[in-house]
């Protein structure tokens, strides 16, 4: 097991690094005292007890009153589900209480980082109302397969422009030359994201809802599809 990655994942659930280390130790070794945790992790005793107190407060640990006070971990799945449920409730509250003065004005936005680009594409797919055009290497299609399948099942138009075998059925597929690290998506003729994506790339994309940019990219995809169709007819 990759302990470092496990700790990083726990941090995403609202734990500090020190709390995540202590919780990981509890999950690994079972019930322990603050002294035992400090000894096992190398954390000072005062910090170990502070982390344990925080874990009980955050719903990641319980206290056992024995000869010495011991702590046991809340099951990982239970802790994660509780955290997700709380965050969903807080999300709903924030959306209801969003300041009315907020105005959504999108310009040309640079999105950097593989995970940030991936998250944006997932979100665009989840928000698609009528149709989506996705252009990328077949190597990355499986990453978005779940959302694409859901759109197809909902009767929404799904068009894939790729360079290899598409793992999806019942969608419109155009196959052509290698896409390399280039990726692009247009949803509902309203939103466009395009740029580089994937392992070994710069992972930088441009995102916009500007009409002129959307039309420019839409025409580029249309021309690409025409060339693919002509090439296939000649063959």
N, C-alpha and C positions, 0 to 999 in steps of 0.2 A: 504493500500500500504506500502511496506517495503521501507522506505525512505533511509535507509542505503544501501540496495542493489541497489536502483535506482542511488544513488550517485556513487557507485562503478562502475556501468555500464557506466555512463557518463564519468568517468575517462578514460575508455578504448577508448573513442572517442577523446582523446587528450586534455581534460580539466583538470586543476589542481583541487584539492579537493575543494578549496575555490570557484573557478569558477563554479564547478558542483553544489555546494550548492546554489549559487546565481541563476544559470540557473533554477534549480529545483524550487526555490521560484518564479521566473518569470512565469514558466509554471503553477504553482499552483494558483498564485494570479493575474496574468496579469500585465499590465503596472505599473511601479513604478519608483520613483526617487531613486537616490543613497542613500538619507537620509532614505527613507522608507525601502529600502533593508537592510541597516545597522541596523535599529531598529528591523526589523523582524528576522534577522539572528543572531544578536549579534556580527557581524563582525564590526570592526572599520570603520568609514566613509571613511577614505582614502583607506583602503583595499577593501571596497565595490565598490568604484569608479574605482579602478584599475582592479577589477574583471570584472566589467561591460564593461570597455574599451576593455579588452581582449576578452570578449564574442562577442562584435561587430566585432572585428578584425578576430575572428575565425568563424564568420558566425552563431553564436548562438543567436544573439540579434540585434534589430534595434533601432535607436534613434528616438524618437518623440519630435519635437520641439513645446512645448506648453508654457504655462506661466512659467513652470519649465521644465527642460529637463527630459524626462522620457524614460524608456527603455521597449521595448516589446520583448517577446521571438519569435524566429523563430520556426515554428512548429517542434516538435520533429522528426517526420518522415523525414521532409525536411532536417533538420540538420544532421541526421544520414546518409541519402542517399548521401548528399554532402560529408560527411567525408569519406564514403566508396569509393565513386568515386575518390576522391583525393588520397586516399591510394592505390587504384588499379593503378592509373596513375603513382604514385611514385614507386610502386612495379615494373611496366613495365620498368620504366627508370633505376632503380637500376640493374635489371637483364641484361639490355642492356649494362650497364656500369660497370659490375662486373669485378674486376681486372683479367686480363688473367693469372696471375701467380697462381691463386687459384687452388688447387688440392683437389679433394674430396677423402679423405682417411679415410674410416670408420674402426674403431676398434670395441671394445666391449664397448658399451655406456650404462650407467645406467640412466634411466629416472625415476624421482620421482614425485609424486603428481598426484592425480586423473585427473585433467584437462590436465596436460602435457601428460599423457599416452593416454587419450581420443583423444587429438589433433593429436598425432602421428599415432594412428590407423586410424583416419579419413583421414589423409594425405596419409598413405600407401594404403588405399582403393581407394582414388581418383587417385593415380598414377599407379594402377594395369593395366597391359597391356594384360595379358592372363588369369591368374587364381589366386584364393585366397583360402586358407584354414584358417578357423577361428574356434578356440576351446575356448569355454567359457560357463558359465551358461546361460540358456535361459533367465534369468533375465536381462541380458545386451545386448541381441540381438537387441532389439528394438532401442537401442541407435545408432546402425550402420545400421539400416534397409534401410534408404534412399540410401546410397552408395551401399549396397549389391544388392538392387533391380535394381539399375542403371546398375551395372555390369552384372547382369543376363539378362537384356533387351538388353544389347550390345552384347550378345552371349558369354560372358566370363564365364569360369568355376568357380562356387561358391560351395564350400564344407563347410558344417557346422557340427561341432562336439560338441554336447551339452548334456544337462541332462534333458530336458523337451520339451514342445511343441514349435516348431519353428514357428514364425509368418510369415515366408517367404514361398512363393509358387515357384514351378519350380526350386528349388535348391536341391542339393544332401545333405541329412541330415542323420547323424549317431547319435543315441541316446544311452547313456550309464549311468554310475554311476555319482553321483554328482560331479560337477566341483568346487564347493565352490567358492573361490576367485581367482582361477587360470584362467589365460587367455593367449592365444597364437595366433599368426597370422603369416602366411608365404605367401608372395606374389611373384609370378613369379619365384619361386625357387631362389630368390635373396636376400630377406630381411626377417628377423625374429624378432619378438618382443614377449617376454614371461615373465611371472611373476605373481604378485598379483595385483588385481584391484577391485575396488568397495568400497561401504560403509563399514567402519569398518575394512578395510584391511590396510596393510602397504603401499600399492600403490607404489610398486617399481618393475620396469621391466628392463630386459636386452634387448638391441637392437643391432643387428649387421648385416652386409652384408658379413661377412667372410664366405667363401665357406665351410670350415670344420664345422662351427657352423650351417649353413643352412642345410647341409646334415644330421648332427646329429639330428636336430629337425624334419626334413622331415621324417627320418626313424622312429623316435619316434611316429609321427602322423600315419604313415603307419601301424605300429604295433598295435597302439590303434584301428585303424579302423578294422584291421583283427580280433582282439579280440571281438569287438562289433558285427561283422558280424557272427563269430562263435557262439557267445552267442545267437544271434537272431535265428540262424539256429537250435540250440538245443531246443529252446523254441517252 
